[in-house]
Amino acid sequence: MSNQLYELAKRFADGEISAEAFADLFMERWKQQRDAAPNMDTRAPNAVCESLSTIFCLADLFHPEADREEYELDETRLRFEVRKALGL
């Protein structure tokens, strides 16, 4: 996975991007990079790749509506968990 994904996650963690925009964009780009992985030069260390995979799962759990399930995340909780995954 690339440093671009890391930077996108960091921008979200810093409050520069809304959760709705982040979750959709992050998951789309993560899937694109996953599918292109054999053809990409991935210079990110394994720890970064693991963090990005965790963030992908967190983004998938994001649900902006109040009727979310107990396991789903609102924007505040998503931002908190992404910050934690990034080690911030």
PDB file with SEQRES, HELIX, SHEET and CRYST1 records, atoms N, CA, C and O in Angstrom:
SEQRES   1 A   88  MET SER ASN GLN LEU TYR GLU LEU ALA LYS ARG PHE ALA          
SEQRES   2 A   88  ASP GLY GLU ILE SER ALA GLU ALA PHE ALA ASP LEU PHE          
SEQRES   3 A   88  MET GLU ARG TRP LYS GLN GLN ARG ASP ALA ALA PRO ASN          
SEQRES   4 A   88  MET ASP THR ARG ALA PRO ASN ALA VAL CYS GLU SER LEU          
SEQRES   5 A   88  SER THR ILE PHE CYS LEU ALA ASP LEU PHE HIS PRO GLU          
SEQRES   6 A   88  ALA ASP ARG GLU GLU TYR GLU LEU ASP GLU THR ARG LEU          
SEQRES   7 A   88  ARG PHE GLU VAL ARG LYS ALA LEU GLY LEU                      
HELIX    1 AA1 ASN A    3  ALA A   13  1                                  11    
HELIX    2 AA2 ALA A   19  ALA A   36  1                                  18    
HELIX    3 AA3 ALA A   37  ASN A   39  5                                   3    
HELIX    4 AA4 ASN A   46  ASP A   60  1                                  15    
HELIX    5 AA5 GLU A   75  LEU A   86  1                                  12    
CRYST1    1.000    1.000    1.000  90.00  90.00  90.00 P 1           1          
ATOM      1  N   MET A   1       0.846  -1.172   0.000  1.00  0.00           N  
ATOM      2  CA  MET A   1       0.000   0.000   0.000  1.00  0.00           C  
ATOM      3  C   MET A   1       0.892   1.235   0.000  1.00  0.00           C  
ATOM      4  O   MET A   1       2.049   1.178   0.416  1.00  0.00           O  
ATOM      5  N   SER A   2       0.363   2.310  -0.453  1.00  0.00           N  
ATOM      6  CA  SER A   2       1.193   3.488  -0.671  1.00  0.00           C  
ATOM      7  C   SER A   2       1.149   4.495   0.461  1.00  0.00           C  
ATOM      8  O   SER A   2       0.293   4.452   1.345  1.00  0.00           O  
ATOM      9  N   ASN A   3       2.090   5.384   0.395  1.00  0.00           N  
ATOM     10  CA  ASN A   3       2.130   6.485   1.339  1.00  0.00           C  
ATOM     11  C   ASN A   3       0.993   7.467   1.084  1.00  0.00           C  
ATOM     12  O   ASN A   3       0.635   8.231   1.980  1.00  0.00           O  
ATOM     13  N   GLN A   4       0.418   7.465  -0.116  1.00  0.00           N  
ATOM     14  CA  GLN A   4      -0.733   8.320  -0.418  1.00  0.00           C  
ATOM     15  C   GLN A   4      -1.907   7.970   0.492  1.00  0.00           C  
ATOM     16  O   GLN A   4      -2.597   8.861   0.988  1.00  0.00           O  
ATOM     17  N   LEU A   5      -2.134   6.691   0.710  1.00  0.00           N  
ATOM     18  CA  LEU A   5      -3.205   6.272   1.612  1.00  0.00           C  
ATOM     19  C   LEU A   5      -2.914   6.722   3.039  1.00  0.00           C  
ATOM     20  O   LEU A   5      -3.809   7.170   3.755  1.00  0.00           O  
ATOM     21  N   TYR A   6      -1.671   6.599   3.436  1.00  0.00           N  
ATOM     22  CA  TYR A   6      -1.279   7.045   4.771  1.00  0.00           C  
ATOM     23  C   TYR A   6      -1.555   8.537   4.920  1.00  0.00           C  
ATOM     24  O   TYR A   6      -2.112   8.971   5.928  1.00  0.00           O  
ATOM     25  N   GLU A   7      -1.167   9.316   3.923  1.00  0.00           N  
ATOM     26  CA  GLU A   7      -1.382  10.763   3.982  1.00  0.00           C  
ATOM     27  C   GLU A   7      -2.870  11.110   3.997  1.00  0.00           C  
ATOM     28  O   GLU A   7      -3.276  12.044   4.689  1.00  0.00           O  
ATOM     29  N   LEU A   8      -3.678  10.381   3.253  1.00  0.00           N  
ATOM     30  CA  LEU A   8      -5.120  10.594   3.259  1.00  0.00           C  
ATOM     31  C   LEU A   8      -5.677  10.328   4.658  1.00  0.00           C  
ATOM     32  O   LEU A   8      -6.487  11.105   5.163  1.00  0.00           O  
ATOM     33  N   ALA A   9      -5.250   9.250   5.274  1.00  0.00           N  
ATOM     34  CA  ALA A   9      -5.701   8.915   6.623  1.00  0.00           C  
ATOM     35  C   ALA A   9      -5.243   9.975   7.624  1.00  0.00           C  
ATOM     36  O   ALA A   9      -5.994  10.338   8.529  1.00  0.00           O  
ATOM     37  N   LYS A  10      -4.042  10.461   7.468  1.00  0.00           N  
ATOM     38  CA  LYS A  10      -3.524  11.491   8.362  1.00  0.00           C  
ATOM     39  C   LYS A  10      -4.319  12.781   8.202  1.00  0.00           C  
ATOM     40  O   LYS A  10      -4.622  13.444   9.194  1.00  0.00           O  
ATOM     41  N   ARG A  11      -4.659  13.146   6.975  1.00  0.00           N  
ATOM     42  CA  ARG A  11      -5.471  14.351   6.753  1.00  0.00           C  
ATOM     43  C   ARG A  11      -6.833  14.214   7.424  1.00  0.00           C  
ATOM     44  O   ARG A  11      -7.348  15.177   7.993  1.00  0.00           O  
ATOM     45  N   PHE A  12      -7.416  13.020   7.359  1.00  0.00           N  
ATOM     46  CA  PHE A  12      -8.686  12.790   8.047  1.00  0.00           C  
ATOM     47  C   PHE A  12      -8.498  12.902   9.549  1.00  0.00           C  
ATOM     48  O   PHE A  12      -9.278  13.569  10.228  1.00  0.00           O  
ATOM     49  N   ALA A  13      -7.471  12.254  10.069  1.00  0.00           N  
ATOM     50  CA  ALA A  13      -7.208  12.285  11.512  1.00  0.00           C  
ATOM     51  C   ALA A  13      -6.995  13.717  12.003  1.00  0.00           C  
ATOM     52  O   ALA A  13      -7.342  14.044  13.138  1.00  0.00           O  
ATOM     53  N   ASP A  14      -6.429  14.562  11.157  1.00  0.00           N  
ATOM     54  CA  ASP A  14      -6.173  15.957  11.512  1.00  0.00           C  
ATOM     55  C   ASP A  14      -7.400  16.847  11.323  1.00  0.00           C  
ATOM     56  O   ASP A  14      -7.338  18.046  11.594  1.00  0.00           O  
ATOM     57  N   GLY A  15      -8.517  16.272  10.860  1.00  0.00           N  
ATOM     58  CA  GLY A  15      -9.751  17.029  10.724  1.00  0.00           C  
ATOM     59  C   GLY A  15      -9.909  17.782   9.421  1.00  0.00           C  
ATOM     60  O   GLY A  15     -10.788  18.637   9.310  1.00  0.00           O  
ATOM     61  N   GLU A  16      -9.078  17.487   8.431  1.00  0.00           N  
ATOM     62  CA  GLU A  16      -9.127  18.197   7.159  1.00  0.00           C  
ATOM     63  C   GLU A  16     -10.189  17.648   6.203  1.00  0.00           C  
ATOM     64  O   GLU A  16     -10.542  18.312   5.229  1.00  0.00           O  
ATOM     65  N   ILE A  17     -10.696  16.450   6.471  1.00  0.00           N  
ATOM     66  CA  ILE A  17     -11.646  15.772   5.580  1.00  0.00           C  
ATOM     67  C   ILE A  17     -12.801  15.248   6.424  1.00  0.00           C  
ATOM     68  O   ILE A  17     -12.593  14.777   7.542  1.00  0.00           O  
ATOM     69  N   SER A  18     -14.017  15.330   5.891  1.00  0.00           N  
ATOM     70  CA  SER A  18     -15.170  14.774   6.601  1.00  0.00           C  
ATOM     71  C   SER A  18     -15.111  13.251   6.575  1.00  0.00           C  
ATOM     72  O   SER A  18     -14.441  12.657   5.730  1.00  0.00           O  
ATOM     73  N   ALA A  19     -15.808  12.641   7.495  1.00  0.00           N  
ATOM     74  CA  ALA A  19     -15.825  11.177   7.563  1.00  0.00           C  
ATOM     75  C   ALA A  19     -16.467  10.567   6.324  1.00  0.00           C  
ATOM     76  O   ALA A  19     -15.992   9.550   5.818  1.00  0.00           O  
ATOM     77  N   GLU A  20     -17.545  11.178   5.830  1.00  0.00           N  
ATOM     78  CA  GLU A  20     -18.211  10.638   4.635  1.00  0.00           C  
ATOM     79  C   GLU A  20     -17.272  10.628   3.438  1.00  0.00           C  
ATOM     80  O   GLU A  20     -17.167   9.629   2.726  1.00  0.00           O  
ATOM     81  N   ALA A  21     -16.587  11.754   3.224  1.00  0.00           N  
ATOM     82  CA  ALA A  21     -15.657  11.837   2.097  1.00  0.00           C  
ATOM     83  C   ALA A  21     -14.484  10.879   2.294  1.00  0.00           C  
ATOM     84  O   ALA A  21     -14.065  10.200   1.356  1.00  0.00           O  
ATOM     85  N   PHE A  22     -13.962  10.829   3.510  1.00  0.00           N  
ATOM     86  CA  PHE A  22     -12.804   9.982   3.790  1.00  0.00           C  
ATOM     87  C   PHE A  22     -13.113   8.507   3.594  1.00  0.00           C  
ATOM     88  O   PHE A  22     -12.383   7.810   2.889  1.00  0.00           O  
ATOM     89  N   ALA A  23     -14.175   8.028   4.204  1.00  0.00           N  
ATOM     90  CA  ALA A  23     -14.473   6.592   4.174  1.00  0.00           C  
ATOM     91  C   ALA A  23     -14.613   6.091   2.741  1.00  0.00           C  
ATOM     92  O   ALA A  23     -14.025   5.072   2.378  1.00  0.00           O  
ATOM     93  N   ASP A  24     -15.378   6.791   1.938  1.00  0.00           N  
ATOM     94  CA  ASP A  24     -15.577   6.358   0.550  1.00  0.00           C  
ATOM     95  C   ASP A  24     -14.280   6.414  -0.253  1.00  0.00           C  
ATOM     96  O   ASP A  24     -13.929   5.462  -0.950  1.00  0.00           O  
ATOM     97  N   LEU A  25     -13.574   7.542  -0.147  1.00  0.00           N  
ATOM     98  CA  LEU A  25     -12.343   7.717  -0.916  1.00  0.00           C  
ATOM     99  C   LEU A  25     -11.263   6.742  -0.471  1.00  0.00           C  
ATOM    100  O   LEU A  25     -10.581   6.153  -1.310  1.00  0.00           O  
ATOM    101  N   PHE A  26     -11.097   6.562   0.833  1.00  0.00           N  
ATOM    102  CA  PHE A  26     -10.069   5.659   1.336  1.00  0.00           C  
ATOM    103  C   PHE A  26     -10.325   4.235   0.865  1.00  0.00           C  
ATOM    104  O   PHE A  26      -9.414   3.561   0.385  1.00  0.00           O  
ATOM    105  N   MET A  27     -11.568   3.779   1.004  1.00  0.00           N  
ATOM    106  CA  MET A  27     -11.871   2.399   0.617  1.00  0.00           C  
ATOM    107  C   MET A  27     -11.693   2.202  -0.889  1.00  0.00           C  
ATOM    108  O   MET A  27     -11.201   1.160  -1.321  1.00  0.00           O  
ATOM    109  N   GLU A  28     -12.083   3.180  -1.680  1.00  0.00           N  
ATOM    110  CA  GLU A  28     -11.921   3.078  -3.137  1.00  0.00           C  
ATOM    111  C   GLU A  28     -10.446   2.988  -3.511  1.00  0.00           C  
ATOM    112  O   GLU A  28     -10.046   2.120  -4.287  1.00  0.00           O  
ATOM    113  N   ARG A  29      -9.649   3.882  -2.959  1.00  0.00           N  
ATOM    114  CA  ARG A  29      -8.208   3.890  -3.285  1.00  0.00           C  
ATOM    115  C   ARG A  29      -7.502   2.652  -2.741  1.00  0.00           C  
ATOM    116  O   ARG A  29      -6.605   2.116  -3.393  1.00  0.00           O  
ATOM    117  N   TRP A  30      -7.897   2.192  -1.551  1.00  0.00           N  
ATOM    118  CA  TRP A  30      -7.288   0.994  -0.969  1.00  0.00           C  
ATOM    119  C   TRP A  30      -7.533  -0.206  -1.879  1.00  0.00           C  
ATOM    120  O   TRP A  30      -6.617  -0.985  -2.143  1.00  0.00           O  
ATOM    121  N   LYS A  31      -8.762  -0.356  -2.356  1.00  0.00           N  
ATOM    122  CA  LYS A  31      -9.094  -1.472  -3.251  1.00  0.00           C  
ATOM    123  C   LYS A  31      -8.325  -1.368  -4.562  1.00  0.00           C  
ATOM    124  O   LYS A  31      -7.835  -2.376  -5.070  1.00  0.00           O  
ATOM    125  N   GLN A  32      -8.213  -0.166  -5.113  1.00  0.00           N  
ATOM    126  CA  GLN A  32      -7.457   0.025  -6.352  1.00  0.00           C  
ATOM    127  C   GLN A  32      -6.007  -0.394  -6.164  1.00  0.00           C  
ATOM    128  O   GLN A  32      -5.436  -1.084  -7.009  1.00  0.00           O  
ATOM    129  N   GLN A  33      -5.418   0.025  -5.054  1.00  0.00           N  
ATOM    130  CA  GLN A  33      -4.022  -0.328  -4.811  1.00  0.00           C  
ATOM    131  C   GLN A  33      -3.848  -1.807  -4.512  1.00  0.00           C  
ATOM    132  O   GLN A  33      -2.859  -2.417  -4.917  1.00  0.00           O  
ATOM    133  N   ARG A  34      -4.799  -2.377  -3.812  1.00  0.00           N  
ATOM    134  CA  ARG A  34      -4.745  -3.824  -3.537  1.00  0.00           C  
ATOM    135  C   ARG A  34      -4.769  -4.601  -4.846  1.00  0.00           C  
ATOM    136  O   ARG A  34      -3.992  -5.537  -5.031  1.00  0.00           O  
ATOM    137  N   ASP A  35      -5.657  -4.216  -5.749  1.00  0.00           N  
ATOM    138  CA  ASP A  35      -5.800  -4.921  -7.022  1.00  0.00           C  
ATOM    139  C   ASP A  35      -4.603  -4.713  -7.934  1.00  0.00           C  
ATOM    140  O   ASP A  35      -4.297  -5.570  -8.763  1.00  0.00           O  
ATOM    141  N   ALA A  36      -3.922  -3.582  -7.787  1.00  0.00           N  
ATOM    142  CA  ALA A  36      -2.763  -3.273  -8.627  1.00  0.00           C  
ATOM    143  C   ALA A  36      -1.451  -3.681  -7.974  1.00  0.00           C  
ATOM    144  O   ALA A  36      -0.388  -3.491  -8.565  1.00  0.00           O  
ATOM    145  N   ALA A  37      -1.503  -4.231  -6.783  1.00  0.00           N  
ATOM    146  CA  ALA A  37      -0.300  -4.516  -5.994  1.00  0.00           C  
ATOM    147  C   ALA A  37       0.807  -5.253  -6.750  1.00  0.00           C  
ATOM    148  O   ALA A  37       1.970  -4.874  -6.610  1.00  0.00           O  
ATOM    149  N   PRO A  38       0.508  -6.288  -7.546  1.00  0.00           N  
ATOM    150  CA  PRO A  38       1.618  -6.958  -8.232  1.00  0.00           C  
ATOM    151  C   PRO A  38       2.357  -6.040  -9.202  1.00  0.00           C  
ATOM    152  O   PRO A  38       3.515  -6.291  -9.538  1.00  0.00           O  
ATOM    153  N   ASN A  39       1.694  -4.984  -9.650  1.00  0.00           N  
ATOM    154  CA  ASN A  39       2.302  -4.078 -10.621  1.00  0.00           C  
ATOM    155  C   ASN A  39       2.832  -2.795  -9.989  1.00  0.00           C  
ATOM    156  O   ASN A  39       3.372  -1.936 -10.686  1.00  0.00           O  
ATOM    157  N   MET A  40       2.683  -2.664  -8.690  1.00  0.00           N  
ATOM    158  CA  MET A  40       3.087  -1.433  -8.019  1.00  0.00           C  
ATOM    159  C   MET A  40       4.366  -1.632  -7.234  1.00  0.00           C  
ATOM    160  O   MET A  40       4.672  -2.724  -6.756  1.00  0.00           O  
ATOM    161  N   ASP A  41       5.099  -0.545  -7.118  1.00  0.00           N  
ATOM    162  CA  ASP A  41       6.260  -0.513  -6.235  1.00  0.00           C  
ATOM    163  C   ASP A  41       5.768  -0.015  -4.884  1.00  0.00           C  
ATOM    164  O   ASP A  41       5.575   1.186  -4.699  1.00  0.00           O  
ATOM    165  N   THR A  42       5.565  -0.917  -3.951  1.00  0.00           N  
ATOM    166  CA  THR A  42       5.046  -0.523  -2.638  1.00  0.00           C  
ATOM    167  C   THR A  42       6.212  -0.408  -1.680  1.00  0.00           C  
ATOM    168  O   THR A  42       6.793  -1.409  -1.261  1.00  0.00           O  
ATOM    169  N   ARG A  43       6.539   0.799  -1.347  1.00  0.00           N  
ATOM    170  CA  ARG A  43       7.680   1.029  -0.470  1.00  0.00           C  
ATOM    171  C   ARG A  43       7.281   1.214   0.980  1.00  0.00           C  
ATOM    172  O   ARG A  43       8.132   1.481   1.829  1.00  0.00           O  
ATOM    173  N   ALA A  44       6.023   1.079   1.268  1.00  0.00           N  
ATOM    174  CA  ALA A  44       5.565   1.244   2.644  1.00  0.00           C  
ATOM    175  C   ALA A  44       5.972   0.014   3.461  1.00  0.00           C  
ATOM    176  O   ALA A  44       5.819  -1.118   3.002  1.00  0.00           O  
ATOM    177  N   PRO A  45       6.489   0.239   4.664  1.00  0.00           N  
ATOM    178  CA  PRO A  45       6.844  -0.890   5.540  1.00  0.00           C  
ATOM    179  C   PRO A  45       5.605  -1.697   5.921  1.00  0.00           C  
ATOM    180  O   PRO A  45       4.477  -1.212   5.828  1.00  0.00           O  
ATOM    181  N   ASN A  46       5.836  -2.935   6.350  1.00  0.00           N  
ATOM    182  CA  ASN A  46       4.729  -3.809   6.737  1.00  0.00           C  
ATOM    183  C   ASN A  46       3.843  -3.199   7.809  1.00  0.00           C  
ATOM    184  O   ASN A  46       2.625  -3.370   7.771  1.00  0.00           O  
ATOM    185  N   ALA A  47       4.427  -2.497   8.759  1.00  0.00           N  
ATOM    186  CA  ALA A  47       3.634  -1.886   9.838  1.00  0.00           C  
ATOM    187  C   ALA A  47       2.659  -0.862   9.265  1.00  0.00           C  
ATOM    188  O   ALA A  47       1.525  -0.756   9.731  1.00  0.00           O  
ATOM    189  N   VAL A  48       3.092  -0.112   8.263  1.00  0.00           N  
ATOM    190  CA  VAL A  48       2.214   0.871   7.623  1.00  0.00           C  
ATOM    191  C   VAL A  48       1.104   0.156   6.871  1.00  0.00           C  
ATOM    192  O   VAL A  48      -0.054   0.566   6.937  1.00  0.00           O  
ATOM    193  N   CYS A  49       1.445  -0.900   6.165  1.00  0.00           N  
ATOM    194  CA  CYS A  49       0.435  -1.680   5.437  1.00  0.00           C  
ATOM    195  C   CYS A  49      -0.603  -2.252   6.396  1.00  0.00           C  
ATOM    196  O   CYS A  49      -1.796  -2.250   6.091  1.00  0.00           O  
ATOM    197  N   GLU A  50      -0.165  -2.736   7.534  1.00  0.00           N  
ATOM    198  CA  GLU A  50      -1.103  -3.265   8.532  1.00  0.00           C  
ATOM    199  C   GLU A  50      -2.007  -2.164   9.075  1.00  0.00           C  
ATOM    200  O   GLU A  50      -3.203  -2.379   9.268  1.00  0.00           O  
ATOM    201  N   SER A  51      -1.443  -0.996   9.319  1.00  0.00           N  
ATOM    202  CA  SER A  51      -2.251   0.134   9.792  1.00  0.00           C  
ATOM    203  C   SER A  51      -3.286   0.532   8.752  1.00  0.00           C  
ATOM    204  O   SER A  51      -4.433   0.823   9.093  1.00  0.00           O  
ATOM    205  N   LEU A  52      -2.885   0.545   7.484  1.00  0.00           N  
ATOM    206  CA  LEU A  52      -3.813   0.922   6.416  1.00  0.00           C  
ATOM    207  C   LEU A  52      -4.916  -0.116   6.259  1.00  0.00           C  
ATOM    208  O   LEU A  52      -6.059   0.240   5.973  1.00  0.00           O  
ATOM    209  N   SER A  53      -4.598  -1.373   6.438  1.00  0.00           N  
ATOM    210  CA  SER A  53      -5.628  -2.415   6.392  1.00  0.00           C  
ATOM    211  C   SER A  53      -6.612  -2.254   7.543  1.00  0.00           C  
ATOM    212  O   SER A  53      -7.817  -2.437   7.368  1.00  0.00           O  
ATOM    213  N   THR A  54      -6.099  -1.913   8.715  1.00  0.00           N  
ATOM    214  CA  THR A  54      -6.967  -1.652   9.866  1.00  0.00           C  
ATOM    215  C   THR A  54      -7.876  -0.469   9.582  1.00  0.00           C  
ATOM    216  O   THR A  54      -9.068  -0.510   9.887  1.00  0.00           O  
ATOM    217  N   ILE A  55      -7.317   0.586   8.999  1.00  0.00           N  
ATOM    218  CA  ILE A  55      -8.100   1.780   8.685  1.00  0.00           C  
ATOM    219  C   ILE A  55      -9.171   1.460   7.645  1.00  0.00           C  
ATOM    220  O   ILE A  55     -10.272   2.006   7.706  1.00  0.00           O  
ATOM    221  N   PHE A  56      -8.863   0.586   6.697  1.00  0.00           N  
ATOM    222  CA  PHE A  56      -9.868   0.163   5.717  1.00  0.00           C  
ATOM    223  C   PHE A  56     -11.056  -0.471   6.444  1.00  0.00           C  
ATOM    224  O   PHE A  56     -12.209  -0.165   6.140  1.00  0.00           O  
ATOM    225  N   CYS A  57     -10.775  -1.344   7.392  1.00  0.00           N  
ATOM    226  CA  CYS A  57     -11.850  -1.995   8.160  1.00  0.00           C  
ATOM    227  C   CYS A  57     -12.642  -0.971   8.964  1.00  0.00           C  
ATOM    228  O   CYS A  57     -13.867  -1.058   9.051  1.00  0.00           O  
ATOM    229  N   LEU A  58     -11.948  -0.009   9.547  1.00  0.00           N  
ATOM    230  CA  LEU A  58     -12.630   1.038  10.307  1.00  0.00           C  
ATOM    231  C   LEU A  58     -13.533   1.871   9.402  1.00  0.00           C  
ATOM    232  O   LEU A  58     -14.667   2.183   9.765  1.00  0.00           O  
ATOM    233  N   ALA A  59     -13.028   2.227   8.225  1.00  0.00           N  
ATOM    234  CA  ALA A  59     -13.828   3.016   7.277  1.00  0.00           C  
ATOM    235  C   ALA A  59     -15.076   2.246   6.867  1.00  0.00           C  
ATOM    236  O   ALA A  59     -16.141   2.831   6.672  1.00  0.00           O  
ATOM    237  N   ASP A  60     -14.939   0.942   6.739  1.00  0.00           N  
ATOM    238  CA  ASP A  60     -16.087   0.103   6.378  1.00  0.00           C  
ATOM    239  C   ASP A  60     -17.133   0.075   7.492  1.00  0.00           C  
ATOM    240  O   ASP A  60     -18.314  -0.151   7.228  1.00  0.00           O  
ATOM    241  N   LEU A  61     -16.710   0.301   8.720  1.00  0.00           N  
ATOM    242  CA  LEU A  61     -17.636   0.312   9.860  1.00  0.00           C  
ATOM    243  C   LEU A  61     -18.307   1.669  10.073  1.00  0.00           C  
ATOM    244  O   LEU A  61     -19.187   1.802  10.924  1.00  0.00           O  
ATOM    245  N   PHE A  62     -17.893   2.670   9.305  1.00  0.00           N  
ATOM    246  CA  PHE A  62     -18.468   4.002   9.458  1.00  0.00           C  
ATOM    247  C   PHE A  62     -19.918   4.021   8.976  1.00  0.00           C  
ATOM    248  O   PHE A  62     -20.242   3.516   7.902  1.00  0.00           O  
ATOM    249  N   HIS A  63     -20.772   4.613   9.796  1.00  0.00           N  
ATOM    250  CA  HIS A  63     -22.195   4.774   9.454  1.00  0.00           C  
ATOM    251  C   HIS A  63     -22.622   6.146   9.978  1.00  0.00           C  
ATOM    252  O   HIS A  63     -22.707   6.347  11.189  1.00  0.00           O  
ATOM    253  N   PRO A  64     -22.891   7.093   9.070  1.00  0.00           N  
ATOM    254  CA  PRO A  64     -23.160   8.468   9.511  1.00  0.00           C  
ATOM    255  C   PRO A  64     -24.533   8.690  10.153  1.00  0.00           C  
ATOM    256  O   PRO A  64     -24.727   9.686  10.849  1.00  0.00           O  
ATOM    257  N   GLU A  65     -25.461   7.803   9.936  1.00  0.00           N  
ATOM    258  CA  GLU A  65     -26.827   7.996  10.429  1.00  0.00           C  
ATOM    259  C   GLU A  65     -26.943   7.586  11.898  1.00  0.00           C  
ATOM    260  O   GLU A  65     -26.170   6.761  12.387  1.00  0.00           O  
ATOM    261  N   ALA A  66     -27.908   8.166  12.583  1.00  0.00           N  
ATOM    262  CA  ALA A  66     -28.118   7.891  14.009  1.00  0.00           C  
ATOM    263  C   ALA A  66     -28.611   6.470  14.269  1.00  0.00           C  
ATOM    264  O   ALA A  66     -28.521   5.982  15.395  1.00  0.00           O  
ATOM    265  N   ASP A  67     -29.130   5.804  13.239  1.00  0.00           N  
ATOM    266  CA  ASP A  67     -29.654   4.444  13.425  1.00  0.00           C  
ATOM    267  C   ASP A  67     -28.567   3.375  13.305  1.00  0.00           C  
ATOM    268  O   ASP A  67     -28.865   2.221  12.995  1.00  0.00           O  
ATOM    269  N   ARG A  68     -27.303   3.754  13.550  1.00  0.00           N  
ATOM    270  CA  ARG A  68     -26.191   2.805  13.388  1.00  0.00           C  
ATOM    271  C   ARG A  68     -26.288   1.690  14.429  1.00  0.00           C  
ATOM    272  O   ARG A  68     -26.828   1.863  15.521  1.00  0.00           O  
ATOM    273  N   GLU A  69     -25.748   0.560  14.044  1.00  0.00           N  
ATOM    274  CA  GLU A  69     -25.651  -0.575  14.963  1.00  0.00           C  
ATOM    275  C   GLU A  69     -24.586  -0.266  16.010  1.00  0.00           C  
ATOM    276  O   GLU A  69     -23.768   0.635  15.824  1.00  0.00           O  
ATOM    277  N   GLU A  70     -24.598  -1.002  17.089  1.00  0.00           N  
ATOM    278  CA  GLU A  70     -23.655  -0.763  18.176  1.00  0.00           C  
ATOM    279  C   GLU A  70     -22.197  -0.879  17.722  1.00  0.00           C  
ATOM    280  O   GLU A  70     -21.337  -0.156  18.224  1.00  0.00           O  
ATOM    281  N   TYR A  71     -21.919  -1.763  16.798  1.00  0.00           N  
ATOM    282  CA  TYR A  71     -20.552  -1.983  16.332  1.00  0.00           C  
ATOM    283  C   TYR A  71     -20.111  -0.959  15.279  1.00  0.00           C  
ATOM    284  O   TYR A  71     -18.922  -0.871  14.972  1.00  0.00           O  
ATOM    285  N   GLU A  72     -21.041  -0.192  14.726  1.00  0.00           N  
ATOM    286  CA  GLU A  72     -20.704   0.787  13.704  1.00  0.00           C  
ATOM    287  C   GLU A  72     -20.182   2.070  14.341  1.00  0.00           C  
ATOM    288  O   GLU A  72     -20.464   2.365  15.503  1.00  0.00           O  
ATOM    289  N   LEU A  73     -19.413   2.830  13.554  1.00  0.00           N  
ATOM    290  CA  LEU A  73     -18.740   4.010  14.072  1.00  0.00           C  
ATOM    291  C   LEU A  73     -19.359   5.297  13.541  1.00  0.00           C  
ATOM    292  O   LEU A  73     -19.730   5.389  12.371  1.00  0.00           O  
ATOM    293  N   ASP A  74     -19.464   6.292  14.423  1.00  0.00           N  
ATOM    294  CA  ASP A  74     -19.840   7.626  13.969  1.00  0.00           C  
ATOM    295  C   ASP A  74     -18.538   8.367  13.615  1.00  0.00           C  
ATOM    296  O   ASP A  74     -17.447   7.809  13.733  1.00  0.00           O  
ATOM    297  N   GLU A  75     -18.667   9.613  13.185  1.00  0.00           N  
ATOM    298  CA  GLU A  75     -17.484  10.357  12.743  1.00  0.00           C  
ATOM    299  C   GLU A  75     -16.462  10.542  13.862  1.00  0.00           C  
ATOM    300  O   GLU A  75     -15.261  10.392  13.636  1.00  0.00           O  
ATOM    301  N   THR A  76     -16.925  10.863  15.049  1.00  0.00           N  
ATOM    302  CA  THR A  76     -16.014  11.092  16.171  1.00  0.00           C  
ATOM    303  C   THR A  76     -15.224   9.831  16.495  1.00  0.00           C  
ATOM    304  O   THR A  76     -14.004   9.877  16.654  1.00  0.00           O  
ATOM    305  N   ARG A  77     -15.916   8.720  16.590  1.00  0.00           N  
ATOM    306  CA  ARG A  77     -15.253   7.450  16.920  1.00  0.00           C  
ATOM    307  C   ARG A  77     -14.323   6.994  15.789  1.00  0.00           C  
ATOM    308  O   ARG A  77     -13.243   6.464  16.049  1.00  0.00           O  
ATOM    309  N   LEU A  78     -14.744   7.201  14.531  1.00  0.00           N  
ATOM    310  CA  LEU A  78     -13.886   6.837  13.400  1.00  0.00           C  
ATOM    311  C   LEU A  78     -12.593   7.639  13.444  1.00  0.00           C  
ATOM    312  O   LEU A  78     -11.507   7.080  13.290  1.00  0.00           O  
ATOM    313  N   ARG A  79     -12.705   8.937  13.651  1.00  0.00           N  
ATOM    314  CA  ARG A  79     -11.506   9.782  13.700  1.00  0.00           C  
ATOM    315  C   ARG A  79     -10.585   9.328  14.839  1.00  0.00           C  
ATOM    316  O   ARG A  79      -9.369   9.254  14.664  1.00  0.00           O  
ATOM    317  N   PHE A  80     -11.169   9.022  16.010  1.00  0.00           N  
ATOM    318  CA  PHE A  80     -10.388   8.549  17.143  1.00  0.00           C  
ATOM    319  C   PHE A  80      -9.642   7.252  16.802  1.00  0.00           C  
ATOM    320  O   PHE A  80      -8.448   7.118  17.073  1.00  0.00           O  
ATOM    321  N   GLU A  81     -10.364   6.310  16.208  1.00  0.00           N  
ATOM    322  CA  GLU A  81      -9.768   5.002  15.882  1.00  0.00           C  
ATOM    323  C   GLU A  81      -8.705   5.112  14.790  1.00  0.00           C  
ATOM    324  O   GLU A  81      -7.697   4.406  14.831  1.00  0.00           O  
ATOM    325  N   VAL A  82      -8.924   5.989  13.823  1.00  0.00           N  
ATOM    326  CA  VAL A  82      -7.926   6.196  12.762  1.00  0.00           C  
ATOM    327  C   VAL A  82      -6.657   6.816  13.365  1.00  0.00           C  
ATOM    328  O   VAL A  82      -5.544   6.398  13.047  1.00  0.00           O  
ATOM    329  N   ARG A  83      -6.835   7.796  14.219  1.00  0.00           N  
ATOM    330  CA  ARG A  83      -5.679   8.387  14.905  1.00  0.00           C  
ATOM    331  C   ARG A  83      -4.898   7.318  15.675  1.00  0.00           C  
ATOM    332  O   ARG A  83      -3.668   7.291  15.646  1.00  0.00           O  
ATOM    333  N   LYS A  84      -5.622   6.452  16.352  1.00  0.00           N  
ATOM    334  CA  LYS A  84      -4.986   5.361  17.113  1.00  0.00           C  
ATOM    335  C   LYS A  84      -4.237   4.414  16.172  1.00  0.00           C  
ATOM    336  O   LYS A  84      -3.110   4.011  16.461  1.00  0.00           O  
ATOM    337  N   ALA A  85      -4.854   4.066  15.065  1.00  0.00           N  
ATOM    338  CA  ALA A  85      -4.209   3.156  14.104  1.00  0.00           C  
ATOM    339  C   ALA A  85      -2.940   3.774  13.491  1.00  0.00           C  
ATOM    340  O   ALA A  85      -1.992   3.069  13.144  1.00  0.00           O  
ATOM    341  N   LEU A  86      -2.950   5.093  13.369  1.00  0.00           N  
ATOM    342  CA  LEU A  86      -1.778   5.782  12.830  1.00  0.00           C  
ATOM    343  C   LEU A  86      -0.704   6.037  13.887  1.00  0.00           C  
ATOM    344  O   LEU A  86       0.409   6.455  13.567  1.00  0.00           O  
ATOM    345  N   GLY A  87      -1.051   5.780  15.151  1.00  0.00           N  
ATOM    346  CA  GLY A  87      -0.107   6.012  16.237  1.00  0.00           C  
ATOM    347  C   GLY A  87       0.018   7.465  16.606  1.00  0.00           C  
ATOM    348  O   GLY A  87       1.063   7.902  17.087  1.00  0.00           O  
ATOM    349  N   LEU A  88      -1.049   8.227  16.384  1.00  0.00           N  
ATOM    350  CA  LEU A  88      -1.012   9.671  16.689  1.00  0.00           C  
ATOM    351  C   LEU A  88      -1.571   9.955  18.067  1.00  0.00           C  
ATOM    352  O   LEU A  88      -1.617  11.111  18.488  1.00  0.00           O  
TER     353      LEU A  88                                                      
END                                                                             
